[in-house]
Structure formats: structure tokens, C-alpha cells
Amino acid sequence: MKNVQALSATANLRLHKVVSNSVEVREASSTEDQAKDMHDLDLCHNDLPAHRSLGVFWNLEMDTFKVTLPEKPFTRGGVLSIVNSVYDPLGFTVLVMLDGREILQRLVAMGHQTSRNNTPLGWDDPLPAAMMNRWMHWRDSLMELQHLFILCCYHPKDFGTVAKAELHIFSDASQDAIGAAVYLRQFNKANEESTSLV
């Protein structure tokens, strides 16, 4: 962290609003570099607050990430907002989000086509009845993502020293999408195994 802060400073950038559930990281950063809700927190005695960063909810106590969603109108603009509100740089929710992106793609195409009354679907126009049911079904299914917790650590806490690590990569494609999954398989000194999605 210190090295990254120093490197950023050479470009006149200040790395701050640091959030961590590690006592060592917190002690290594100055109070003014920490996020506001971390200033007066005693990591050894206080409960850790939940934190939202770049649209992702981080439960510091459990060290897990979770998706949260905004309420938006049933319009093309509302669909765009909800589809783009799920920030998932590692792609854990891509299978769920694929349907939403396909709906959005069809709505954008409707925005370029003229309908019976010669007006394309605008950003703030209500969704056509043909798309409304599909959209509502998909949007309601997103609530299930509230139960998805993504562990940040790639092996259990008491796993011990990693003696061997392997990456296993799988990929496939269809007409609608290209996908890949990377798994980290680790062995400790007792030859116990832990596998996690990277």
C-alpha cells in the first residue's frame, strides 16, 4: 500500500479513502487516508461496518462481496441503469446479467426502429407489453443475487501454508456469448485441497 501511494504521488494522484479489515493495513495508513467510517474504528474490538465501493457491497466482517440494486422505472433508460448498476469486474454474475444485456440490446434496437405510429422507442417511454413481462421476470430474479456472497480469500482461514497451487481454466462460446472460468486449486503441507473460483 505504501509503495502504491508513493508511486501514485509521483503522478500527482492521492490514493486515499482506504478501507481494510486488516489491522496491519489500517495501522499503516494515516487517518486522513482512511475512509471516513474507518477513522475511529478499533478493528480489534468494534464490529466492522459494511462498505459500498464502486457499486459493490463489501461485508468487512465476513470478507465477502454482495450485489445491491437500485429502484428504476420500467423504461429503456431504467433498464440501462439497472443492467449497468451491477459492477462485477470478475464476472461472478455474468450468467445472470447476460439475459439483462440481451433485453437491453433488443430495447436499443427498438429505439432505432419505427413502430406503427412511426416513433422509435425513446429512453423514457414505457416498455412495450411484449418486453415488460420478460423484463420484470429478469429484474425480479436479480433479488436472488442478494444471497450470493463471494469470499475474498481463496482458501479457508485455517488452511495453513500453501505448498502447491494450480490454475484450471475452462472456456466455451455460443452465438450469444463467450465465457471463461478460472479456478485456483491449492494444496497445503498436509496435502489437503482447497478449490475456489478466481
Order of alpha helices (4+ residues) and beta strands (2+ residues): alpha-alpha-beta-beta-beta-alpha-alpha-alpha-beta-beta-beta-beta
